[in-house]
Amino acid sequence: MSDLIPYPVLVRAEKKRFVAAFNALALSKSTEVDAVKLNAYFSTLSDSPIEGVEEAAIRLRNEPGAFLPDAGRWRRLADDLGLARYHDDLD
């Protein structure tokens, strides 16, 4: 039996969960969603932990502002949150 903690599941393996988080964030910012924009964000966030992406989307929805944050900002926050959770799991 192993005590290893598995690495977090990445966005690329959870497209439905990503789409739900993306749509909720986009709607909260009154942003029109199309396949090109969705695919661009999915591509940028595909190597991020899905739980971090979902948590980051909630935090970004609660920030004031009418515009969807850029994909790089969402990714940086998602990676920070996802890796912090993974680090906590290791402890």
N, CA, C and O atoms as a Tinker XYZ file with bonds, in Angstrom:
   364  protein
     1  N      0.835000   -1.174000    0.000000    73     2
     2  CA     0.000000    0.000000    0.000000    64     1     3
     3  C      0.888000    1.249000    0.000000    63     2     4     5
     4  O      1.904000    1.303000    0.693000    81     3
     5  N      0.492000    2.234000   -0.778000    73     3     6
     6  CA     1.302000    3.431000   -0.928000    64     5     7
     7  C      0.633000    4.629000   -0.253000    63     6     8     9
     8  O     -0.591000    4.758000   -0.256000    81     7
     9  N      1.454000    5.493000    0.321000    73     7    10
    10  CA     0.945000    6.714000    0.936000    64     9    11
    11  C      1.098000    7.910000   -0.006000    63    10    12    13
    12  O      0.973000    9.057000    0.423000    81    11
    13  N      1.367000    7.646000   -1.275000    73    11    14
    14  CA     1.549000    8.727000   -2.234000    64    13    15
    15  C      0.231000    9.448000   -2.502000    63    14    16    17
    16  O     -0.820000    8.820000   -2.633000    81    15
    17  N      0.304000   10.748000   -2.578000    73    15    18
    18  CA    -0.852000   11.577000   -2.917000    64    17    19
    19  C     -0.792000   11.797000   -4.431000    63    18    20    21
    20  O      0.214000   12.302000   -4.930000    81    19
    21  N     -1.835000   11.434000   -5.170000    73    19    22
    22  CA    -1.782000   11.627000   -6.616000    64    21    23
    23  C     -1.759000   13.108000   -6.982000    63    22    24    25
    24  O     -2.338000   13.948000   -6.292000    81    23
    25  N     -1.079000   13.403000   -8.079000    73    23    26
    26  CA    -1.037000   14.782000   -8.573000    64    25    27
    27  C     -2.446000   15.186000   -9.001000    63    26    28    29
    28  O     -3.204000   14.342000   -9.480000    81    27
    29  N     -2.807000   16.438000   -8.840000    73    27    30
    30  CA    -4.170000   16.864000   -9.184000    64    29    31
    31  C     -4.537000   16.568000  -10.649000    63    30    32    33
    32  O     -3.687000   16.559000  -11.539000    81    31
    33  N     -5.822000   16.330000  -10.851000    73    31    34
    34  CA    -6.357000   16.117000  -12.195000    64    33    35
    35  C     -6.273000   17.440000  -12.943000    63    34    36    37
    36  O     -6.608000   18.493000  -12.402000    81    35
    37  N     -5.823000   17.377000  -14.188000    73    35    38
    38  CA    -5.647000   18.586000  -14.992000    64    37    39
    39  C     -6.894000   18.900000  -15.812000    63    38    40    41
    40  O     -7.727000   18.029000  -16.060000    81    39
    41  N     -7.004000   20.145000  -16.221000    73    39    42
    42  CA    -8.135000   20.624000  -17.006000    64    41    43
    43  C     -8.343000   19.783000  -18.259000    63    42    44    45
    44  O     -9.482000   19.470000  -18.604000    81    43
    45  N     -7.265000   19.413000  -18.946000    73    43    46
    46  CA    -7.404000   18.698000  -20.216000    64    45    47
    47  C     -8.171000   17.385000  -20.075000    63    46    48    49
    48  O     -8.711000   16.879000  -21.058000    81    47
    49  N     -8.225000   16.829000  -18.869000    73    47    50
    50  CA    -8.963000   15.589000  -18.629000    64    49    51
    51  C    -10.385000   15.852000  -18.139000    63    50    52    53
    52  O    -11.156000   14.911000  -17.949000    81    51
    53  N    -10.737000   17.112000  -17.934000    73    51    54
    54  CA   -12.036000   17.476000  -17.368000    64    53    55
    55  C    -12.668000   18.633000  -18.133000    63    54    56    57
    56  O    -12.984000   19.669000  -17.548000    81    55
    57  N    -12.853000   18.457000  -19.440000    73    55    58
    58  CA   -13.349000   19.562000  -20.263000    64    57    59
    59  C    -14.748000   20.017000  -19.828000    63    58    60    61
    60  O    -15.023000   21.217000  -19.835000    81    59
    61  N    -15.626000   19.101000  -19.456000    73    59    62
    62  CA   -16.975000   19.503000  -19.036000    64    61    63
    63  C    -16.922000   20.401000  -17.799000    63    62    64    65
    64  O    -17.636000   21.401000  -17.722000    81    63
    65  N    -16.091000   20.049000  -16.852000    73    63    66
    66  CA   -15.956000   20.877000  -15.649000    64    65    67
    67  C    -15.371000   22.240000  -16.001000    63    66    68    69
    68  O    -15.788000   23.260000  -15.451000    81    67
    69  N    -14.405000   22.259000  -16.919000    73    67    70
    70  CA   -13.826000   23.532000  -17.340000    64    69    71
    71  C    -14.872000   24.403000  -18.018000    63    70    72    73
    72  O    -14.976000   25.595000  -17.726000    81    71
    73  N    -15.645000   23.816000  -18.919000    73    71    74
    74  CA   -16.668000   24.581000  -19.645000    64    73    75
    75  C    -17.669000   25.188000  -18.664000    63    74    76    77
    76  O    -18.073000   26.339000  -18.827000    81    75
    77  N    -18.068000   24.431000  -17.654000    73    75    78
    78  CA   -18.998000   24.953000  -16.655000    64    77    79
    79  C    -18.387000   26.143000  -15.909000    63    78    80    81
    80  O    -19.058000   27.156000  -15.711000    81    79
    81  N    -17.123000   26.031000  -15.493000    73    79    82
    82  CA   -16.449000   27.127000  -14.790000    64    81    83
    83  C    -16.281000   28.338000  -15.702000    63    82    84    85
    84  O    -16.498000   29.475000  -15.281000    81    83
    85  N    -15.896000   28.094000  -16.942000    73    83    86
    86  CA   -15.708000   29.176000  -17.914000    64    85    87
    87  C    -17.018000   29.914000  -18.167000    63    86    88    89
    88  O    -17.054000   31.144000  -18.153000    81    87
    89  N    -18.096000   29.161000  -18.398000    73    87    90
    90  CA   -19.385000   29.787000  -18.682000    64    89    91
    91  C    -19.884000   30.613000  -17.501000    63    90    92    93
    92  O    -20.394000   31.717000  -17.690000    81    91
    93  N    -19.741000   30.089000  -16.289000    73    91    94
    94  CA   -20.177000   30.827000  -15.104000    64    93    95
    95  C    -19.379000   32.122000  -14.950000    63    94    96    97
    96  O    -19.941000   33.166000  -14.619000    81    95
    97  N    -18.078000   32.052000  -15.188000    73    95    98
    98  CA   -17.240000   33.248000  -15.097000    64    97    99
    99  C    -17.613000   34.249000  -16.190000    63    98   100   101
   100  O    -17.767000   35.440000  -15.916000    81    99
   101  N    -17.757000   33.775000  -17.410000    73    99   102
   102  CA   -18.089000   34.664000  -18.525000    64   101   103
   103  C    -19.442000   35.340000  -18.312000    63   102   104   105
   104  O    -19.587000   36.533000  -18.580000    81   103
   105  N    -20.423000   34.593000  -17.836000    73   103   106
   106  CA   -21.747000   35.176000  -17.587000    64   105   107
   107  C    -21.699000   36.228000  -16.492000    63   106   108   109
   108  O    -22.411000   37.230000  -16.561000    81   107
   109  N    -20.868000   36.011000  -15.488000    73   107   110
   110  CA   -20.778000   36.986000  -14.405000    64   109   111
   111  C    -20.128000   38.283000  -14.857000    63   110   112   113
   112  O    -20.289000   39.323000  -14.217000    81   111
   113  N    -19.408000   38.221000  -15.942000    73   111   114
   114  CA   -18.728000   39.402000  -16.479000    64   113   115
   115  C    -19.417000   39.934000  -17.736000    63   114   116   117
   116  O    -18.872000   40.795000  -18.427000    81   115
   117  N    -20.604000   39.427000  -18.030000    73   115   118
   118  CA   -21.383000   39.860000  -19.195000    64   117   119
   119  C    -20.594000   39.721000  -20.493000    63   118   120   121
   120  O    -20.673000   40.574000  -21.376000    81   119
   121  N    -19.837000   38.640000  -20.594000    73   119   122
   122  CA   -18.997000   38.406000  -21.756000    64   121   123
   123  C    -19.653000   37.419000  -22.698000    63   122   124   125
   124  O    -20.136000   36.369000  -22.277000    81   123
   125  N    -19.666000   37.760000  -23.965000    73   123   126
   126  CA   -20.172000   36.838000  -24.986000    64   125   127
   127  C    -19.182000   35.690000  -25.131000    63   126   128   129
   128  O    -17.969000   35.898000  -25.179000    81   127
   129  N    -19.714000   34.492000  -25.199000    73   127   130
   130  CA   -18.875000   33.301000  -25.311000    64   129   131
   131  C    -19.035000   32.716000  -26.710000    63   130   132   133
   132  O    -20.146000   32.580000  -27.223000    81   131
   133  N    -17.914000   32.379000  -27.305000    73   131   134
   134  CA   -17.947000   31.654000  -28.577000    64   133   135
   135  C    -16.902000   30.544000  -28.517000    63   134   136   137
   136  O    -16.083000   30.493000  -27.599000    81   135
   137  N    -16.942000   29.667000  -29.500000    73   135   138
   138  CA   -16.055000   28.501000  -29.498000    64   137   139
   139  C    -14.585000   28.905000  -29.552000    63   138   140   141
   140  O    -13.747000   28.247000  -28.936000    81   139
   141  N    -14.263000   29.955000  -30.262000    73   139   142
   142  CA   -12.866000   30.392000  -30.385000    64   141   143
   143  C    -12.339000   30.840000  -29.023000    63   142   144   145
   144  O    -11.245000   30.446000  -28.619000    81   143
   145  N    -13.112000   31.660000  -28.319000    73   143   146
   146  CA   -12.690000   32.146000  -27.003000    64   145   147
   147  C    -12.587000   30.984000  -26.012000    63   146   148   149
   148  O    -11.609000   30.882000  -25.272000    81   147
   149  N    -13.591000   30.113000  -25.998000    73   147   150
   150  CA   -13.579000   28.958000  -25.109000    64   149   151
   151  C    -12.352000   28.091000  -25.358000    63   150   152   153
   152  O    -11.676000   27.685000  -24.412000    81   151
   153  N    -12.061000   27.806000  -26.615000    73   151   154
   154  CA   -10.907000   26.957000  -26.944000    64   153   155
   155  C     -9.584000   27.619000  -26.589000    63   154   156   157
   156  O     -8.643000   26.940000  -26.179000    81   155
   157  N     -9.501000   28.940000  -26.741000    73   155   158
   158  CA    -8.271000   29.649000  -26.378000    64   157   159
   159  C     -8.016000   29.548000  -24.868000    63   158   160   161
   160  O     -6.890000   29.286000  -24.445000    81   159
   161  N     -9.045000   29.753000  -24.070000    73   159   162
   162  CA    -8.902000   29.634000  -22.620000    64   161   163
   163  C     -8.608000   28.183000  -22.224000    63   162   164   165
   164  O     -7.765000   27.933000  -21.362000    81   163
   165  N     -9.298000   27.234000  -22.847000    73   163   166
   166  CA    -9.068000   25.820000  -22.544000    64   165   167
   167  C     -7.613000   25.455000  -22.834000    63   166   168   169
   168  O     -6.974000   24.769000  -22.036000    81   167
   169  N     -7.098000   25.904000  -23.953000    73   167   170
   170  CA    -5.716000   25.612000  -24.322000    64   169   171
   171  C     -4.738000   26.196000  -23.295000    63   170   172   173
   172  O     -3.788000   25.526000  -22.889000    81   171
   173  N     -4.971000   27.426000  -22.884000    73   171   174
   174  CA    -4.078000   28.080000  -21.926000    64   173   175
   175  C     -4.120000   27.409000  -20.564000    63   174   176   177
   176  O     -3.093000   27.293000  -19.895000    81   175
   177  N     -5.304000   26.964000  -20.149000    73   175   178
   178  CA    -5.482000   26.393000  -18.810000    64   177   179
   179  C     -5.394000   24.871000  -18.783000    63   178   180   181
   180  O     -5.562000   24.277000  -17.718000    81   179
   181  N     -5.138000   24.227000  -19.901000    73   179   182
   182  CA    -5.212000   22.759000  -19.987000    64   181   183
   183  C     -4.249000   22.027000  -19.050000    63   182   184   185
   184  O     -4.532000   20.898000  -18.648000    81   183
   185  N     -3.131000   22.634000  -18.697000    73   183   186
   186  CA    -2.162000   21.986000  -17.803000    64   185   187
   187  C     -2.307000   22.430000  -16.351000    63   186   188   189
   188  O     -1.451000   22.126000  -15.519000    81   187
   189  N     -3.372000   23.137000  -16.048000    73   187   190
   190  CA    -3.635000   23.579000  -14.671000    64   189   191
   191  C     -4.538000   22.568000  -13.973000    63   190   192   193
   192  O     -5.305000   21.865000  -14.631000    81   191
   193  N     -4.453000   22.490000  -12.650000    73   191   194
   194  CA    -5.330000   21.582000  -11.905000    64   193   195
   195  C     -6.784000   22.071000  -11.973000    63   194   196   197
   196  O     -7.060000   23.247000  -11.736000    81   195
   197  N     -7.701000   21.167000  -12.295000    73   195   198
   198  CA    -9.107000   21.556000  -12.477000    64   197   199
   199  C     -9.693000   22.161000  -11.203000    63   198   200   201
   200  O    -10.475000   23.108000  -11.285000    81   199
   201  N     -9.340000   21.645000  -10.044000    73   199   202
   202  CA    -9.878000   22.216000   -8.808000    64   201   203
   203  C     -9.394000   23.649000   -8.602000    63   202   204   205
   204  O    -10.140000   24.495000   -8.107000    81   203
   205  N     -8.155000   23.918000   -8.979000    73   203   206
   206  CA    -7.638000   25.283000   -8.897000    64   205   207
   207  C     -8.352000   26.204000   -9.870000    63   206   208   209
   208  O     -8.634000   27.359000   -9.548000    81   207
   209  N     -8.643000   25.694000  -11.059000    73   207   210
   210  CA    -9.355000   26.477000  -12.077000    64   209   211
   211  C    -10.760000   26.816000  -11.587000    63   210   212   213
   212  O    -11.219000   27.949000  -11.738000    81   211
   213  N    -11.433000   25.839000  -11.006000    73   211   214
   214  CA   -12.789000   26.085000  -10.501000    64   213   215
   215  C    -12.783000   27.090000   -9.352000    63   214   216   217
   216  O    -13.620000   27.992000   -9.310000    81   215
   217  N    -11.852000   26.938000   -8.428000    73   215   218
   218  CA   -11.759000   27.865000   -7.299000    64   217   219
   219  C    -11.384000   29.266000   -7.776000    63   218   220   221
   220  O    -11.927000   30.260000   -7.292000    81   219
   221  N    -10.462000   29.338000   -8.718000    73   219   222
   222  CA   -10.059000   30.640000   -9.260000    64   221   223
   223  C    -11.228000   31.317000   -9.974000    63   222   224   225
   224  O    -11.396000   32.532000   -9.869000    81   223
   225  N    -12.032000   30.546000  -10.693000    73   223   226
   226  CA   -13.185000   31.113000  -11.396000    64   225   227
   227  C    -14.153000   31.745000  -10.400000    63   226   228   229
   228  O    -14.703000   32.816000  -10.658000    81   227
   229  N    -14.360000   31.087000   -9.267000    73   227   230
   230  CA   -15.246000   31.645000   -8.241000    64   229   231
   231  C    -14.678000   32.952000   -7.699000    63   230   232   233
   232  O    -15.405000   33.934000   -7.545000    81   231
   233  N    -13.401000   32.964000   -7.415000    73   231   234
   234  CA   -12.771000   34.191000   -6.901000    64   233   235
   235  C    -12.834000   35.315000   -7.928000    63   234   236   237
   236  O    -13.109000   36.464000   -7.581000    81   235
   237  N    -12.579000   34.986000   -9.185000    73   235   238
   238  CA   -12.598000   36.000000  -10.240000    64   237   239
   239  C    -14.017000   36.526000  -10.486000    63   238   240   241
   240  O    -14.197000   37.701000  -10.804000    81   239
   241  N    -15.021000   35.657000  -10.338000    73   239   242
   242  CA   -16.417000   36.100000  -10.483000    64   241   243
   243  C    -16.761000   37.137000   -9.428000    63   242   244   245
   244  O    -17.533000   38.059000   -9.687000    81   243
   245  N    -16.194000   36.990000   -8.246000    73   243   246
   246  CA   -16.519000   37.892000   -7.142000    64   245   247
   247  C    -15.762000   39.208000   -7.176000    63   246   248   249
   248  O    -16.048000   40.105000   -6.383000    81   247
   249  N    -14.806000   39.338000   -8.078000    73   247   250
   250  CA   -14.077000   40.598000   -8.213000    64   249   251
   251  C    -14.902000   41.576000   -9.037000    63   250   252   253
   252  O    -15.574000   41.176000   -9.988000    81   251
   253  N    -14.855000   42.862000   -8.677000    73   251   254
   254  CA   -15.577000   43.840000   -9.491000    64   253   255
   255  C    -14.945000   43.958000  -10.874000    63   254   256   257
   256  O    -13.751000   43.718000  -11.051000    81   255
   257  N    -15.748000   44.322000  -11.821000    73   255   258
   258  CA   -15.267000   44.517000  -13.177000    64   257   259
   259  C    -16.181000   43.844000  -14.172000    63   258   260   261
   260  O    -16.750000   42.786000  -13.902000    81   259
   261  N    -16.315000   44.461000  -15.312000    73   259   262
   262  CA   -17.246000   43.979000  -16.326000    64   261   263
   263  C    -16.593000   43.074000  -17.362000    63   262   264   265
   264  O    -17.280000   42.550000  -18.239000    81   263
   265  N    -15.292000   42.883000  -17.279000    73   263   266
   266  CA   -14.603000   42.140000  -18.321000    64   265   267
   267  C    -14.048000   40.816000  -17.817000    63   266   268   269
   268  O    -13.635000   40.696000  -16.664000    81   267
   269  N    -14.045000   39.836000  -18.692000    73   267   270
   270  CA   -13.461000   38.533000  -18.409000    64   269   271
   271  C    -11.957000   38.718000  -18.228000    63   270   272   273
   272  O    -11.313000   39.344000  -19.069000    81   271
   273  N    -11.381000   38.184000  -17.144000    73   271   274
   274  CA    -9.930000   38.307000  -16.983000    64   273   275
   275  C     -9.200000   37.540000  -18.084000    63   274   276   277
   276  O     -9.724000   36.567000  -18.626000    81   275
   277  N     -8.013000   37.979000  -18.401000    73   275   278
   278  CA    -7.271000   37.274000  -19.444000    64   277   279
   279  C     -6.901000   35.876000  -18.960000    63   278   280   281
   280  O     -6.837000   35.617000  -17.759000    81   279
   281  N     -6.660000   34.988000  -19.907000    73   279   282
   282  CA    -6.399000   33.576000  -19.603000    64   281   283
   283  C     -5.141000   33.399000  -18.763000    63   282   284   285
   284  O     -5.081000   32.499000  -17.924000    81   283
   285  N     -4.139000   34.241000  -18.976000    73   283   286
   286  CA    -2.900000   34.140000  -18.205000    64   285   287
   287  C     -3.118000   34.443000  -16.734000    63   286   288   289
   288  O     -2.535000   33.788000  -15.870000    81   287
   289  N     -3.949000   35.425000  -16.446000    73   287   290
   290  CA    -4.248000   35.762000  -15.044000    64   289   291
   291  C     -5.012000   34.621000  -14.378000    63   290   292   293
   292  O     -4.712000   34.242000  -13.246000    81   291
   293  N     -6.001000   34.077000  -15.087000    73   291   294
   294  CA    -6.777000   32.961000  -14.545000    64   293   295
   295  C     -5.861000   31.765000  -14.299000    63   294   296   297
   296  O     -5.964000   31.099000  -13.269000    81   295
   297  N     -4.965000   31.497000  -15.247000    73   295   298
   298  CA    -4.051000   30.365000  -15.094000    64   297   299
   299  C     -3.118000   30.541000  -13.892000    63   298   300   301
   300  O     -2.915000   29.604000  -13.121000    81   299
   301  N     -2.560000   31.727000  -13.737000    73   299   302
   302  CA    -1.642000   31.980000  -12.620000    64   301   303
   303  C     -2.355000   31.764000  -11.281000    63   302   304   305
   304  O     -1.802000   31.136000  -10.377000    81   303
   305  N     -3.574000   32.280000  -11.155000    73   303   306
   306  CA    -4.330000   32.109000   -9.923000    64   305   307
   307  C     -4.700000   30.638000   -9.724000    63   306   308   309
   308  O     -4.593000   30.119000   -8.613000    81   307
   309  N     -5.129000   29.972000  -10.781000    73   307   310
   310  CA    -5.503000   28.551000  -10.693000    64   309   311
   311  C     -4.318000   27.688000  -10.279000    63   310   312   313
   312  O     -4.454000   26.805000   -9.433000    81   311
   313  N     -3.168000   27.942000  -10.867000    73   311   314
   314  CA    -1.970000   27.171000  -10.519000    64   313   315
   315  C     -1.566000   27.411000   -9.063000    63   314   316   317
   316  O     -1.218000   26.474000   -8.345000    81   315
   317  N     -1.616000   28.667000   -8.640000    73   315   318
   318  CA    -1.276000   28.980000   -7.248000    64   317   319
   319  C     -2.220000   28.260000   -6.286000    63   318   320   321
   320  O     -1.773000   27.663000   -5.306000    81   319
   321  N     -3.512000   28.315000   -6.560000    73   319   322
   322  CA    -4.497000   27.678000   -5.681000    64   321   323
   323  C     -4.381000   26.156000   -5.726000    63   322   324   325
   324  O     -4.421000   25.497000   -4.687000    81   323
   325  N     -4.237000   25.600000   -6.925000    73   323   326
   326  CA    -4.140000   24.151000   -7.070000    64   325   327
   327  C     -2.893000   23.583000   -6.422000    63   326   328   329
   328  O     -2.948000   22.546000   -5.760000    81   327
   329  N     -1.768000   24.258000   -6.611000    73   327   330
   330  CA    -0.529000   23.765000   -6.014000    64   329   331
   331  C     -0.513000   23.958000   -4.501000    63   330   332   333
   332  O      0.079000   23.149000   -3.787000    81   331
   333  N     -1.148000   25.009000   -4.002000    73   331   334
   334  CA    -1.253000   25.201000   -2.554000    64   333   335
   335  C     -2.090000   24.078000   -1.949000    63   334   336   337
   336  O     -1.759000   23.561000   -0.881000    81   335
   337  N     -3.171000   23.701000   -2.627000    73   335   338
   338  CA    -4.002000   22.607000   -2.122000    64   337   339
   339  C     -3.209000   21.302000   -2.141000    63   338   340   341
   340  O     -3.281000   20.522000   -1.191000    81   339
   341  N     -2.458000   21.059000   -3.210000    73   339   342
   342  CA    -1.654000   19.845000   -3.306000    64   341   343
   343  C     -0.597000   19.823000   -2.199000    63   342   344   345
   344  O     -0.371000   18.786000   -1.575000    81   343
   345  N      0.044000   20.954000   -1.957000    73   343   346
   346  CA     1.050000   21.051000   -0.891000    64   345   347
   347  C      0.413000   20.757000    0.462000    63   346   348   349
   348  O      0.997000   20.055000    1.288000    81   347
   349  N     -0.788000   21.296000    0.690000    73   347   350
   350  CA    -1.494000   21.025000    1.951000    64   349   351
   351  C     -1.801000   19.530000    2.083000    63   350   352   353
   352  O     -1.693000   18.965000    3.171000    81   351
   353  N     -2.183000   18.898000    0.975000    73   351   354
   354  CA    -2.474000   17.450000    1.005000    64   353   355
   355  C     -1.232000   16.645000    1.354000    63   354   356   357
   356  O     -1.324000   15.617000    2.024000    81   355
   357  N     -0.072000   17.109000    0.900000    73   355   358
   358  CA     1.175000   16.402000    1.186000    64   357   359
   359  C      1.545000   16.488000    2.672000    63   358   360   361
   360  O      2.151000   15.574000    3.230000    81   359
   361  N      1.167000   17.603000    3.292000    73   359   362
   362  CA     1.466000   17.791000    4.725000    64   361   363
   363  C      0.489000   17.002000    5.509000    63   362   364
   364  O      0.539000   17.002000    6.739000    81   363
